[in-house]
Amino acid sequence: MTTSEWLRTLVPLVADLPQDIPEAERYRRLLHTLRTLFPCDAVALLRLEGDSLLPLATDGLSRDTLGRRFKVAEHPRLKALLDAPGPRRFAPDSPLPDPYDGLVDGLHGHLHVHDCMGCALQVEGKAWGVLTLDSLRPGSFSDAHLDVLQAFGSLASATVGAAMRINRLAQLAQSEHLRAESYRRAAGQPERPLLGHSPAFKRLLKDIDLVGASDLTVLVTGETGVGKELVAQALHARSPRADRPLVSLNCAALPETLVESELFGHVRGAFTGAVNDRRGKFELADGGTLFLDEVGELPLAVQAKLLRVLQSGQLQRLGSDREHHVDVRLIVATNRDLAAEVRAGRLRADIYHRLSVYPLPVPALRERGRDVLLLSGHFLEDNRSRLGLGGLRLDAAAQAALLAYDWPGNVRELEHLIGRSVLKALGRQQPRPRILTLTDLDLGLPQAQPAPIARPAPLPSAPSAMGLRQRVEAVERQLVQDTLERHAHNWASAARELQVDRANLVRLAKRLGLHHPK
């Protein structure tokens, strides 16, 4: 490539610097230009976060790469790039393992990366991350390419800096998240990021950003295993209380006789075995956030005391008449239909309305499309690191099986499946391979059944003389009624599910002869 061609290739990137371009698109253009300038099969942009490098954008690598975390201490090539004062090229016969072996997109078999080079990126005077370039052909890179990469690295750093300045609010939210993570690490809880690119997941993130900054009580709902606790952690991290404790309690994990003590504390002698005064979860969370999982399991007697705390912030420890005041933001979660629990008499109506100020449904994994591959990449990297493997990947049939499965156990089921499948695959390969590929046989998922022939839903019973308009209105009326019942007649939540404006839903209900709020 001549100097003039090289400059013409870079001009669009320079022109993009002052523009308000989405971060993902900015990085995509950066990597596209990189592949145009250099003879490579794959490129990646990774950000340094703690002791790991997180892929932000890739071109030429398998989709699950974006879900991985590359611990710097476990990947000597990445560490060498971070430590080097400038770009570095690795010889084709370098003994250092390449982190992308087996991850180059579209390959069949275990063809390893042969040529690799990259550079560290400095942004605002600090190490920000790395750019990596990989080729399957030995000798693709030369020392002359290092000079070009030196210049391109400066432009890449400017591109990242522009994205950081334009997205300063997003960076602030991230810093709050990191402060919240320090509390979880102090409590011995592993870091578990929220991962996903699907429309359903992006809507969830938007809701988290919206309500996280408030002090509203949030009711997180969803099937078992969707990650409701992770959502609660994200809500806390985005709140003004992020630098205060996040305290969790699983209401279903305790016998009924201990729930009150766990929530509100007790004094010495309150019951057999109470040898000392003890603060409850509400006092421990004072100034921060209390997360109550499986809140539908709370006994009715405890619900009355919980209501008092929510109304006034006042509580009494078990066995004491002394008042304690607490300032706590409450997040609760359940996989039950709380409106049905109210109708069955197992949940007080007043506590239900206090807990469901902002309902936040978490989508099931089957509703998140290709997010299953992103999450699989994250779990694969966890297992690769834990088992000391050089590489861990999914073949095409395994990816197809993951996409076709219904996931009744959601993300938790996927995590357990990946861990189990890795061990099964290791057991059938002797000697132990450097790069392990999981097949659909290792996953052991049931074969997808052919989709049934779609038939129109039966219309509500009606006189045979009913015309088309009346039949359409009957279907609309039934749909609105069913949706309102699922959301306990919360019109805002029902409107979100039906993807209409709340005011429009009210007008539609009025036209259909349904009860609507005044």
PyMOL commands that set and color helices and strands:
alter all, ss='L'
color gray80, all
select helices_A, chain A and resi 3-16+23-37+63-67+72-74+76-83+143-166+168-186+199-212+228-237+251-253+256-264+281-284+295-297+300-312+338-343+349-355+365-367+371-387+396-404+410-428+440-443+468-486+491-498+502-511
alter helices_A, ss='H'
color red, helices_A
select strands_A, chain A and resi 42-49+52-59+70-71+88-90+115-123+126-135+218-221+246-250+289-293+314-316+323-325+329-334+358-361+391-394+435-438
alter strands_A, ss='S'
color yellow, strands_A
deselect
rebuild
show_as cartoon
